[in-house]
């Protein structure tokens, strides 16, 4: 096991990753400010998606796993934006 540290949205973040596998992380810090209807609504959400697969296909596996975590994070981000602005 390996430990990774970093920053997401200016906040300290860490994760534990299996050794000998391809690991992918996609993270967003999303802030939405809504000034409609003469009111201020602020929504904040940290989105983090991780994925891990055995290192069987070399860099092709790495690219596929990164694409997988990227797509999942984008879906969650778009759902959050849609949910926030549809209210």
KADADA-V140709 format. One record per pair of residues at least 24 apart in sequence whose C-alpha atoms are under 6 Angstrom apart, sorted by the first residue. I is the first residue (numbers start at 1). GAP is how many residues later the second one is. If there is no record, write none. Layout:
# KADADA-V140709
I,GAP + I,GAP
This chain:
# KADADA-V140709
21,32 + 21,33 + 21,34 + 22,30 + 22,31 + 22,33 + 22,40 + 23,28 + 23,29 + 24,26 + 24,27 + 24,42 + 25,24 + 25,25 + 26,43 + 26,44 + 49,24
